[in-house]
Amino acid sequence: MSMRAVRIAVDVLALSALVVAAGCGGSSPTAPSTPAAVTLTRVQTEILNSNCVSCHTDEGRTPAAGLNLRSGAAFAALVGVASSGKPGAVRVIPNNPAGSYLVQKLEGASDIVGLRMPRNLPPFLSDAQIALVRQWIQAGALNN
């Protein structure tokens, strides 16, 4: 075998190794991360406990607007329940964040009764926090 043939064989072998390494290399491509499912537990932990429960609790008092948002009580007080402040409004309508009065109160919609919530904690919830509530409702407002 001539020196030129050996050189070509080595080059082909090196190129083949590169192609294989690129396709099957040690580091596999990262799959796009899927956002964590939005659960009531997450909404409770990240939003309700720190922003709402100070007023909307039955611990030692009657909750504001009769709305108890403590862990274990929030689901029954929110989902499918009529608003005590606005006739015809429903606090949380599963799969319908825009129609849910809770979202309207958090966003400060023009036709809410009373003040935007949370009223004693300006600034109000961030867009990301409201989006989390909207996602939970859009996903069916499950008790999870």
Helices and strands as residue ranges (DSSP letters): H 3-24, H 40-43, I 44-48, H 49-51, G 64-66, H 74-78, H 101-107, H 127-138
